């Protein structure tokens, strides 16, 4: 079919699915899916025995990058923003209200078709509460200002355009560390638009300077700091090297040489597979999406358990008072209530 016809049909499908989701989610009776795999007794201090995975809304093509936005003055409280990458949209879910389109376009503003994953991916808030986005199609790190306009924070390294920024972690000093694999390029690794021939981990300083921090991870993906910001965790989504790495953060802010933090190929309780998004709690435990669900890993690299939804999980994010973990699981937005809190919530 022609491109305009394809776009029209896709838009109709998206709006129809969205309408059904909105009608279905103005409820407190959320369906439950999945299970909790408990590999170590210490998991009971993080996830209660009666914890369940609730499906808050669905109908998306590939949900990603959940982030909690606090609104104390709003009678409904805060809300969750997350990306639906193929539909080039940032979605908003609020308890008692449902789901709606928050921003579209979200990751690609061009006029030509741009592959199957043009939208935003990882999302985060800066110290001022402004939304920072990893954009696939526009190949940049952007900022949504309080006035509603967007500005580009970075779209190049050494004069070359990024591949497709994927996920980000913001330090307390305002610096942004982010990963840049090839998943958002229409033809991925072989795309003719590609200008950088590796997938890097970058540091964006407050003055706009971008420095390459590491280039020897085949598909760097999820990224997060330890609570003291002395370690930066980076996942590799390449199943041929399914290792989560821990980088020491040096005094000057650059990363030192990494160490293997967790390797799924050395665990017989889960399938071998690479990782996607991850977040850290106040105790330093890493909640990392990976083979079969969300892996809960101690600061020492010990696998404590796994949150399983039965669907692929792209990313997680802490919300509410910090004890609720939101999961973007394929076509769903889910949540699970925990006994811990996300970093920066205490």
C-alpha positions in Angstrom: 0.0 0.0 0.0 1.1 3.6 -0.4 2.8 5.4 2.4 -0.1 7.9 3.1 -2.5 5.0 3.1 -0.3 3.0 5.5 0.1 6.0 7.8 -3.7 6.7 7.8 -4.5 3.0 8.6 -1.9 3.0 11.4 -3.3 6.2 12.9 -6.9 4.8 12.8 -5.7 1.6 14.4 -3.9 3.5 17.1 -6.8 5.8 17.9 -9.2 2.9 18.0 -7.0 0.9 20.3 -6.5 4.0 22.5 -10.2 4.7 22.8 -10.9 1.1 24.0 -8.0 1.4 26.5 -9.2 4.7 27.9 -12.7 3.3 28.4 -11.4 0.1 30.1 -8.9 1.7 32.5 -11.1 4.1 34.6 -11.1 1.4 37.3 -9.4 0.2 40.4 -9.9 -3.4 39.5 -6.9 -4.1 37.4 -6.2 -7.5 35.9 -3.2 -9.4 37.3 -0.6 -11.4 35.3 2.6 -13.2 35.9 4.4 -14.4 39.0 7.4 -13.7 41.2 10.3 -16.1 41.1 12.1 -16.1 44.5 15.7 -17.3 44.2 16.9 -15.9 47.6 15.2 -15.3 50.9 16.4 -11.7 50.9 13.9 -10.9 48.1 11.2 -11.0 50.7 12.6 -7.8 52.1 12.1 -6.1 48.7 9.0 -7.7 47.3 6.2 -8.8 49.6 4.9 -12.4 49.5 1.5 -11.2 48.4 2.7 -8.9 45.7 1.0 -9.0 42.3 1.7 -7.6 38.8 -1.3 -5.4 37.8 -2.0 -4.5 34.2 -2.9 -0.8 34.1 -3.5 -0.3 30.4 -2.7 -2.0 27.1 -3.0 -1.9 23.4 0.4 -0.5 22.6 2.9 -1.8 20.1 6.1 -1.6 22.1 6.0 0.4 25.4 9.2 1.8 26.8 10.8 4.2 29.3 8.3 4.7 32.1 8.9 7.8 34.3 6.9 9.1 37.2 5.8 12.8 37.2 4.7 14.1 40.6 1.8 16.5 40.8 0.8 17.1 44.4 -1.6 19.9 43.5 -3.6 17.6 41.1 -6.5 15.8 42.8 -5.5 12.6 41.0 -1.9 12.9 42.2 1.0 12.1 39.8 1.1 10.2 36.6 3.3 7.9 34.5 4.7 8.9 31.1 6.0 6.2 28.8 7.0 5.9 25.1 5.1 3.8 22.5 8.1 3.8 20.1 6.4 2.5 16.8 3.6 5.0 17.2 6.0 7.9 17.8 4.1 8.9 20.9 4.6 9.6 24.6 1.6 8.2 26.6 0.3 9.4 29.9 -1.4 7.1 32.5 -3.0 8.5 35.6 -4.9 6.5 38.2 -8.6 7.3 38.2 -8.3 8.9 34.8 -6.8 6.3 32.4 -4.4 6.6 29.5 -4.1 9.4 26.9 -1.6 10.7 24.3 0.7 13.1 26.1 2.9 14.1 23.1 2.9 13.1 19.4 5.2 13.2 17.5 7.7 12.3 20.3 10.9 11.0 18.6 10.6 11.9 14.9 9.4 15.1 13.4 10.3 14.6 9.7 7.9 14.3 6.8 9.1 11.0 5.3 8.6 7.5 6.7 11.3 6.6 9.2 11.2 2.8 9.8 9.3 0.9 12.4 10.7 2.5 15.6 10.7 6.3 15.0 9.6 7.4 18.4 11.1 8.3 21.8 12.6 5.6 23.9 14.1 6.3 27.4 12.6 9.1 29.4 13.8 10.9 32.5 13.2 14.1 34.5 15.9 16.7 35.2 16.2 18.5 38.5 13.6 21.1 37.4 11.1 18.4 36.6 11.5 18.8 32.8 11.2 15.8 30.6 14.4 14.6 28.9 13.9 12.2 26.0 16.0 9.8 23.9 14.7 10.2 20.4 15.2 7.5 17.7 14.0 9.3 14.6 15.5 12.7 15.3 18.6 10.9 16.7 19.0 13.2 19.7 18.7 13.9 23.4 16.0 16.5 23.8 14.3 18.5 26.5 10.7 19.4 26.8 10.7 22.8 28.5 8.1 24.1 31.0 6.6 26.2 28.3 5.9 23.1 26.1 8.6 23.7 23.5 11.4 21.2 22.8 15.1 22.0 22.6 18.0 19.8 21.4 20.5 19.0 24.1 22.8 16.9 21.9 22.5 15.2 18.5 26.2 14.8 17.5 29.6 13.5 18.7 32.6 14.9 16.9 30.3 16.3 14.2 28.7 12.9 13.5 25.0 12.2 14.2 24.2 9.6 16.8 22.7 6.3 15.8 19.5 6.3 17.9 19.8 7.3 21.6 18.2 4.6 23.7 18.3 5.2 27.4 19.7 7.8 29.8 20.7 8.4 33.4 20.9 12.0 34.9 23.4 12.7 37.6 22.5 15.0 40.5 24.8 17.6 38.9 22.7 17.7 35.8 25.0 15.7 33.5 23.3 13.1 31.2 24.9 9.7 30.5 23.2 7.8 27.6 23.5 4.8 25.4 23.4 4.9 21.6 22.7 1.5 19.9 21.3 1.1 16.4 17.7 -0.1 17.1 16.1 3.2 15.9 17.8 3.3 12.5 15.4 2.0 9.8 18.0 -0.5 8.6 19.8 -0.7 11.9 23.5 -1.6 11.7 23.5 -1.4 7.8 21.5 1.8 7.5 23.0 4.2 5.0 22.2 7.1 7.3 24.5 5.8 9.9 27.5 8.0 10.7 29.1 6.4 13.8 30.3 2.8 13.2 30.0 1.7 16.9 27.4 1.8 19.7 28.7 4.1 22.4 28.1 5.2 25.9 28.3 9.0 26.1 28.5 11.8 28.7 26.6 15.1 28.1 28.0 17.8 30.3 26.0 20.9 31.4 27.9 23.1 29.0 26.8 20.9 26.1 30.1 19.1 25.6 29.6 15.4 24.5 32.3 12.9 25.3 32.5 9.2 24.3 32.9 7.2 27.5 33.0 3.6 26.1 32.6 1.9 22.7 33.3 -1.8 23.4 29.7 -2.9 24.3 28.1 -4.3 21.2 24.5 -3.1 22.0 24.6 -0.8 25.1 21.0 -0.3 26.3 19.7 0.3 29.9 21.7 2.6 32.1 21.5 3.8 35.8 23.6 5.1 38.6 24.1 3.5 42.0 22.6 5.6 44.9 26.0 7.2 45.6 26.7 7.8 41.9 30.1 6.1 42.2 29.0 3.3 39.8 27.2 3.4 36.5 25.4 0.2 35.4 25.0 -0.5 31.6 23.1 -3.4 30.1 24.0 -5.1 26.9 21.0 -6.2 24.8 23.2 -8.5 22.7 22.5 -12.1 23.6 26.0 -13.1 22.5 27.4 -11.0 25.3 24.7 -11.0 28.0 26.7 -9.1 30.6 25.6 -6.1 32.7 28.7 -4.0 33.3 29.5 -1.7 36.3 31.6 1.4 35.5 33.4 3.3 38.3 32.7 7.0 38.1 36.0 8.8 38.5 36.6 12.1 40.3 36.5 14.1 37.0 33.2 12.6 36.1 34.4 10.3 33.4 34.0 6.5 33.5 36.8 4.1 34.4 37.2 0.6 33.0 34.1 -1.6 33.6 33.8 -4.8 35.5 31.2 -7.6 34.8 28.4 -7.0 37.3 26.0 -9.8 36.2 26.2 -12.4 33.4 23.0 -14.2 32.5 24.9 -17.0 30.7 26.3 -18.1 34.1 22.8 -18.5 35.7 21.0 -21.8 35.1 17.7 -20.5 36.7 17.0 -18.1 33.9 17.5 -18.2 30.1 20.6 -16.7 28.6 19.8 -13.3 27.2 20.8 -9.7 27.1 19.3 -6.8 29.0 17.2 -3.8 28.3 16.2 -1.0 30.8 17.1 -0.9 34.4 16.7 1.1 37.6 18.3 1.0 41.1 16.6 1.2 44.5 17.8 3.2 47.5 19.7 0.1 48.8 21.6 -0.3 45.6 19.7 -3.3 44.3 19.4 -3.3 40.5 16.0 -4.0 38.9 17.0 -5.0 35.4 14.8 -6.1 32.5 16.3 -9.3 31.0 15.6 -12.9 30.2 11.9 -13.6 31.1 11.2 -10.6 33.2 12.7 -8.1 35.6 15.8 -9.5 37.3 16.4 -8.3 40.9 20.1 -8.3 41.5 21.9 -7.4 44.7 24.6 -4.7 44.8 27.1 -7.6 44.9 25.7 -9.0 41.6 23.7 -11.9 43.2 20.4 -12.8 41.5 17.7 -12.6 44.1 14.6 -13.1 42.0 12.6 -12.3 38.9 9.3 -10.5 38.2 7.6 -12.4 35.4 4.7 -11.0 33.3 4.7 -13.6 30.5 5.6 -10.9 28.0 8.9 -9.2 27.1 9.7 -6.3 29.4 11.5 -3.3 28.0 12.0 -1.0 31.0 11.0 -0.1 34.6 10.6 3.0 36.6 9.8 3.9 40.2 6.8 6.0 41.1 4.2 7.2 43.6 6.1 7.4 46.9 8.9 5.5 45.4 7.8 2.1 46.4 5.8 1.3 43.2 7.6 -0.2 40.3 6.1 0.5 36.9 6.9 -1.9 34.0 6.5 -1.4 30.3 5.9 -5.0 29.1 5.4 -5.2 25.4 1.8 -4.0 24.8 1.2 -3.3 28.5 1.9 -0.8 31.3 2.0 -2.7 34.6 3.0 -2.1 38.2 4.0 -4.0 41.3 4.1 -2.6 44.8 7.4 -3.3 46.7 8.9 -2.9 50.1 11.8 -0.8 48.9 12.0 2.6 47.2 13.6 3.9 44.1 16.8 5.9 44.3 16.2 9.6 44.9 12.8 9.0 46.5 14.3 9.1 50.0 
